[in-house]
Amino acid sequence: MTYRQNKKASGGIMTFKPRAAIAAIVLLVSSCGGGDSSGSGGTTLPPMTTTPTPTPPPTPSPSYSTYSDPLSDWRAGPPFALTQVTGISGTGIYSKLDASIQPVMVEVAFAGRPSITANFADFARGKFSNFSAEDNLFQGERGISLNKRNPDFSTTSLGVWYPKDDNYTYQYVALPNVRHSYASGSGVPKEYIELTYNFVIGSRTAGSDLPTPIDETFYSTMMNLNSLINNDTIPNQITGHLFLSKTGALSGKFPFSARLPSGEDRTFLALITGSMDQQTHRISGDITAENGTYVGKFEGYLYGPKGKELAFIVYIKNAEGTIATSGTIIGHQ
């Protein structure tokens, strides 16, 4: 505020008169927000800001081990251990399943490095075998087999197959198989028993990574069975197709050919029906011949990213229960 000095003639007393009071008040009010904040001489307030919510990091995709290396280490056991009993006695050849698809006390393990070793144990029957590279080792492009004569004169063979078909090499599953043969009883002729054990090893599809098809997921599949011929079992491969619906229902057909001990071939169409357990993601179901002559069961899982592959343990028997065979079903998208 400025003042102007005045002198009066009488008494020489000086007085002061405020001339800028009104202007000062206007400026004071303006500076306190009473005027337009965007005008000259006003104060511009910063805009209000909000702190953005941080974006959570993406969920990492599951990782899957591959099973394409024949020398990779693995271990297999329940529930993928199905025992098929094949017998030769004085009355002829017979075949039966010792148990349906249920956990049994059977285990097999393999190590390929630094040297090949393997061991097999059927704890329920007291059958055990240990293998090394000296035990009649055969190593091919798609698998390994070992054969051993045990101290009790029984024989055990262990093989693992890394499957492929004409257009696809499986990456996430492999199929071990064990056969143990021994003489039973003291009669003449003796009864010879062969136990066949089928396994599946692989990288199961994570529950968060299951396929989510709009309609169905199509699998080109192959059934591999141990068909009884005379005193031996041979691989029997049958190709077919399976469909997995978005609700977890499985269906399909296999043209199936089975050879009986008499040497007769029987061909029938096998119908596959099953479903996925929504908690464990295990797939199980039934195999039924259209003409009713054969029935069976299967059990397994999806393997690899987005369920790229599937593998099941399977057994089939005739309606009379006198002929039985076991094996696997594998498939890929």
C-alpha positions as CSV (number, residue, x, y, z in Angstrom):
1,M,0.0,0.0,0.0
2,T,1.3,3.4,-0.9
3,Y,0.7,6.7,0.9
4,R,0.9,10.2,-0.1
5,Q,2.3,12.8,2.3
6,N,0.1,16.0,3.0
7,K,1.0,19.0,4.8
8,K,-1.5,21.4,6.2
9,A,-0.7,25.0,6.8
10,S,-2.0,25.0,10.3
11,G,0.2,23.4,12.9
12,G,2.4,21.6,10.4
13,I,0.9,18.2,11.2
14,M,1.3,15.6,8.4
15,T,-1.5,13.3,7.5
16,F,-1.6,10.1,5.2
17,K,-4.5,9.1,2.9
18,P,-4.7,5.4,1.5
19,R,-5.2,5.5,-2.2
20,A,-4.4,1.9,-3.2
21,A,-6.5,0.1,-0.6
22,I,-9.2,-1.1,-3.0
23,A,-6.7,-2.5,-5.5
24,A,-4.8,-4.3,-2.8
25,I,-8.0,-6.0,-1.5
26,V,-8.8,-7.1,-5.1
27,L,-5.4,-8.6,-5.5
28,L,-5.6,-10.3,-2.1
29,V,-9.0,-11.9,-2.9
30,S,-7.7,-13.0,-6.4
31,S,-4.6,-14.7,-4.9
32,C,-6.8,-16.6,-2.5
33,G,-8.9,-18.2,-5.2
34,G,-11.7,-15.8,-5.4
35,G,-11.0,-15.0,-9.1
36,D,-10.5,-16.9,-12.3
37,S,-7.5,-19.2,-11.7
38,S,-6.6,-19.1,-15.4
39,G,-6.3,-15.3,-15.5
40,S,-3.0,-13.4,-15.3
41,G,-1.9,-13.0,-11.7
42,G,-3.8,-16.2,-10.7
43,T,-2.4,-19.6,-9.4
44,T,-2.8,-22.7,-11.7
45,L,-3.6,-25.9,-9.6
46,P,-2.1,-29.2,-10.8
47,P,-4.6,-31.7,-12.2
48,M,-5.6,-34.5,-10.0
49,T,-3.9,-37.8,-10.8
50,T,-4.6,-41.5,-9.8
51,T,-2.0,-44.3,-9.3
52,P,-2.6,-47.0,-11.9
53,T,-3.2,-50.6,-10.7
54,P,-0.1,-52.7,-11.5
55,T,-0.7,-55.4,-14.1
56,P,0.0,-58.8,-12.6
57,P,2.7,-60.8,-14.4
58,P,1.4,-63.5,-16.9
59,T,1.1,-67.0,-15.5
60,P,4.0,-69.0,-16.8
61,S,3.1,-71.9,-19.2
62,P,3.7,-75.4,-17.7
63,S,6.9,-77.0,-18.9
64,Y,7.0,-80.6,-20.1
65,S,9.8,-83.2,-20.2
66,T,10.2,-85.1,-23.4
67,Y,10.7,-88.8,-23.7
68,S,12.4,-89.1,-27.1
69,D,15.8,-90.0,-25.7
70,P,16.1,-93.8,-25.3
71,L,18.8,-93.2,-22.6
72,S,16.7,-90.9,-20.4
73,D,16.0,-92.0,-16.8
74,W,12.5,-93.0,-15.8
75,R,10.5,-94.9,-13.2
76,A,7.0,-96.5,-13.7
77,G,4.6,-98.1,-11.3
78,P,1.0,-98.0,-10.2
79,P,-1.5,-97.4,-11.5
80,F,0.0,-98.3,-14.9
81,A,0.9,-101.9,-14.2
82,L,-1.4,-104.5,-15.6
83,T,-0.5,-108.1,-15.2
84,Q,-1.4,-110.6,-17.9
85,V,-0.8,-114.3,-17.1
86,T,-0.1,-116.7,-20.0
87,G,0.3,-120.3,-19.1
88,I,1.4,-123.5,-20.8
89,S,0.4,-126.7,-19.1
90,G,-0.1,-130.3,-20.1
91,T,-3.6,-129.5,-21.2
92,G,-2.6,-126.6,-23.6
93,I,-2.2,-122.9,-23.6
94,Y,-4.3,-120.5,-21.6
95,S,-4.3,-116.8,-21.0
96,K,-5.9,-114.7,-18.2
97,L,-5.7,-111.4,-16.5
98,D,-4.5,-111.6,-12.9
99,A,-6.4,-108.4,-12.0
100,S,-8.3,-105.6,-13.7
101,I,-6.9,-102.1,-14.1
102,Q,-6.1,-101.3,-10.5
103,P,-2.9,-100.3,-8.6
104,V,-0.7,-103.3,-8.0
105,M,2.7,-103.6,-6.3
106,V,4.8,-103.5,-9.4
107,E,7.6,-101.1,-10.2
108,V,10.2,-100.8,-12.9
109,A,13.0,-98.2,-13.3
110,F,15.7,-97.4,-15.9
111,A,18.8,-95.3,-15.9
112,G,20.8,-94.7,-19.1
113,R,23.8,-92.8,-18.0
114,P,26.6,-93.1,-17.3
115,S,25.8,-96.8,-18.0
116,I,22.6,-98.6,-18.5
117,T,21.0,-100.1,-15.4
118,A,17.4,-101.1,-14.7
119,N,15.4,-103.0,-12.0
120,F,12.0,-104.7,-11.9
121,A,10.0,-105.7,-8.8
122,D,6.7,-107.5,-8.4
123,F,6.4,-107.3,-4.6
124,A,3.2,-109.2,-4.5
125,R,4.7,-112.3,-6.1
126,G,8.2,-111.9,-5.0
127,K,9.6,-111.5,-8.5
128,F,12.7,-109.3,-8.9
129,S,15.3,-108.6,-11.6
130,N,18.3,-106.3,-11.9
131,F,19.7,-105.4,-15.3
132,S,22.9,-104.0,-16.7
133,A,24.2,-103.3,-20.1
134,E,25.7,-106.8,-20.3
135,D,22.2,-108.4,-20.1
136,N,21.7,-109.0,-23.8
137,L,21.2,-105.3,-24.6
138,F,19.5,-104.3,-27.8
139,Q,19.3,-100.6,-28.6
140,G,17.5,-99.2,-31.6
141,E,16.3,-95.9,-32.9
142,R,13.0,-96.0,-31.1
143,G,13.7,-98.2,-28.0
144,I,15.8,-100.4,-25.8
145,S,15.4,-104.0,-24.6
146,L,17.2,-106.0,-22.0
147,N,16.9,-109.8,-21.4
148,K,18.2,-111.6,-18.4
149,R,18.3,-115.2,-17.0
150,N,17.8,-114.9,-13.3
151,P,19.5,-117.1,-10.6
152,D,16.3,-119.1,-10.1
153,F,16.3,-119.9,-13.8
154,S,13.4,-117.6,-14.6
155,T,13.8,-115.1,-17.4
156,T,12.9,-111.4,-17.5
157,S,12.8,-109.1,-20.4
158,L,12.4,-105.3,-20.2
159,G,11.8,-103.1,-23.1
160,V,10.8,-99.5,-23.6
161,W,9.3,-98.2,-26.8
162,Y,9.4,-94.6,-27.9
163,P,6.5,-94.7,-30.4
164,K,6.0,-93.1,-33.7
165,D,3.7,-93.6,-36.7
166,D,4.1,-92.7,-40.4
167,N,3.7,-88.9,-39.8
168,Y,4.3,-88.3,-36.1
169,T,7.0,-89.0,-33.5
170,Y,5.7,-89.0,-30.0
171,Q,7.5,-86.7,-27.6
172,Y,5.7,-86.8,-24.3
173,V,5.0,-90.5,-23.7
174,A,6.9,-93.8,-23.8
175,L,5.8,-97.4,-23.3
176,P,7.8,-99.8,-21.0
177,N,6.9,-103.5,-21.0
178,V,8.1,-106.3,-18.9
179,R,7.7,-110.1,-19.3
180,H,8.7,-112.5,-16.6
181,S,8.7,-116.3,-17.3
182,Y,9.2,-119.1,-14.9
183,A,8.3,-122.8,-14.3
184,S,5.6,-123.5,-11.7
185,G,5.0,-126.6,-9.7
186,S,6.9,-130.0,-9.7
187,G,4.6,-131.9,-12.1
188,V,5.7,-133.4,-15.4
189,P,5.3,-131.6,-17.7
190,K,5.8,-128.5,-15.7
191,E,3.5,-125.5,-16.0
192,Y,5.3,-122.4,-17.4
193,I,3.9,-119.0,-16.5
194,E,4.6,-115.8,-18.3
195,L,3.6,-112.5,-16.6
196,T,3.3,-109.5,-18.9
197,Y,3.3,-106.0,-17.4
198,N,2.4,-102.9,-19.4
199,F,3.3,-99.3,-18.3
200,V,3.0,-95.8,-19.5
201,I,5.5,-93.0,-18.6
202,G,5.2,-89.4,-19.7
203,S,4.6,-85.8,-18.9
204,R,0.9,-85.4,-18.0
205,T,-1.0,-82.4,-19.2
206,A,-1.4,-79.9,-16.4
207,G,-5.0,-79.1,-15.3
208,S,-4.5,-75.5,-16.3
209,D,-3.4,-76.5,-19.7
210,L,-6.1,-79.0,-20.9
211,P,-7.4,-78.5,-24.4
212,T,-10.5,-76.3,-24.5
213,P,-12.1,-77.1,-27.9
214,I,-15.1,-75.4,-29.2
215,D,-16.5,-78.8,-30.2
216,E,-14.1,-81.8,-30.2
217,T,-10.4,-82.6,-30.1
218,F,-9.5,-85.2,-32.7
219,Y,-6.8,-87.8,-32.0
220,S,-5.2,-90.2,-34.5
221,T,-4.6,-93.3,-32.4
222,M,-3.0,-96.7,-32.3
223,M,-3.8,-99.7,-30.2
224,N,-0.8,-102.0,-29.3
225,L,-1.7,-105.4,-27.9
226,N,0.1,-108.5,-26.9
227,S,-1.8,-111.1,-29.0
228,L,-1.4,-114.7,-27.9
229,I,0.1,-117.0,-30.5
230,N,1.4,-120.4,-29.5
231,N,3.9,-119.9,-26.7
232,D,4.6,-116.2,-27.3
233,T,3.0,-112.7,-27.5
234,I,3.6,-110.4,-30.4
235,P,2.7,-106.7,-30.8
236,N,-0.5,-106.2,-32.6
237,Q,-1.0,-102.6,-33.8
238,I,-4.4,-101.3,-34.8
239,T,-5.0,-97.7,-36.0
240,G,-8.2,-95.8,-35.3
241,H,-9.5,-92.4,-34.2
242,L,-10.8,-91.0,-30.9
243,F,-12.7,-87.8,-30.2
244,L,-12.6,-85.9,-26.9
245,S,-15.5,-83.5,-26.4
246,K,-15.4,-80.2,-24.5
247,T,-17.2,-81.9,-21.7
248,G,-14.6,-84.6,-21.3
249,A,-16.4,-87.4,-23.1
250,L,-14.3,-89.8,-25.2
251,S,-15.6,-91.9,-28.1
252,G,-14.2,-93.7,-31.1
253,K,-13.8,-97.0,-33.0
254,F,-11.0,-99.4,-33.8
255,P,-11.1,-102.2,-36.4
256,F,-9.7,-104.9,-34.2
257,S,-8.2,-108.2,-35.3
258,A,-7.4,-110.9,-32.7
259,R,-5.7,-114.2,-33.3
260,L,-6.8,-117.1,-31.1
261,P,-4.5,-119.9,-29.9
262,S,-5.9,-122.1,-32.7
263,G,-4.4,-119.7,-35.2
264,E,-7.9,-118.4,-36.2
265,D,-8.1,-114.6,-36.8
266,R,-11.2,-112.8,-35.7
267,T,-12.0,-109.3,-36.8
268,F,-14.5,-107.0,-35.2
269,L,-15.2,-103.3,-34.6
270,A,-14.3,-102.1,-31.1
271,L,-16.3,-99.2,-29.7
272,I,-14.5,-96.9,-27.3
273,T,-16.5,-94.9,-24.8
274,G,-15.2,-93.1,-21.7
275,S,-15.0,-89.8,-19.8
276,M,-12.5,-87.6,-18.0
277,D,-12.6,-87.1,-14.2
278,Q,-12.8,-83.4,-13.7
279,Q,-10.8,-83.5,-10.5
280,T,-7.9,-85.9,-11.4
281,H,-8.2,-85.6,-15.2
282,R,-7.9,-89.3,-15.5
283,I,-9.7,-90.8,-18.5
284,S,-11.3,-94.2,-18.3
285,G,-13.9,-96.2,-20.0
286,D,-15.0,-99.4,-21.8
287,I,-14.1,-101.2,-25.0
288,T,-16.9,-103.3,-26.5
289,A,-17.1,-105.3,-29.7
290,E,-20.1,-104.5,-31.8
291,N,-20.9,-108.2,-31.9
292,G,-20.5,-108.6,-28.2
293,T,-17.7,-111.2,-28.4
294,Y,-15.0,-109.1,-26.7
295,V,-15.1,-106.6,-23.8
296,G,-12.4,-104.5,-22.1
297,K,-11.4,-101.5,-20.1
298,F,-8.9,-98.6,-20.5
299,E,-7.4,-96.0,-18.3
300,G,-5.0,-93.1,-18.9
301,Y,-4.3,-89.4,-19.2
302,L,-3.5,-86.6,-21.7
303,Y,0.2,-85.7,-22.1
304,G,2.2,-82.7,-23.2
305,P,1.0,-79.1,-23.9
306,K,-2.7,-78.7,-24.5
307,G,-3.2,-82.5,-24.3
308,K,-1.2,-83.0,-27.5
309,E,-0.9,-86.7,-26.8
310,L,-2.8,-89.4,-25.0
311,A,-1.9,-92.8,-23.6
312,F,-4.0,-95.5,-22.0
313,I,-3.4,-98.9,-20.5
314,V,-6.0,-101.4,-22.0
315,Y,-7.1,-105.0,-21.5
316,I,-9.5,-107.0,-23.6
317,K,-11.0,-110.5,-23.0
318,N,-13.5,-112.6,-24.8
319,A,-17.0,-113.0,-23.4
320,E,-16.2,-116.4,-22.0
321,G,-13.1,-115.1,-20.2
322,T,-10.9,-117.8,-21.7
323,I,-8.8,-115.5,-23.9
324,A,-7.3,-112.2,-22.6
325,T,-4.8,-109.7,-23.9
326,S,-3.4,-106.4,-22.6
327,G,-1.6,-103.4,-24.1
328,T,-1.8,-99.7,-24.7
329,I,-3.6,-97.1,-26.7
330,I,-1.7,-94.0,-27.8
331,G,-2.8,-91.0,-29.8
332,H,-1.9,-87.5,-30.9
333,Q,-3.7,-84.5,-32.2
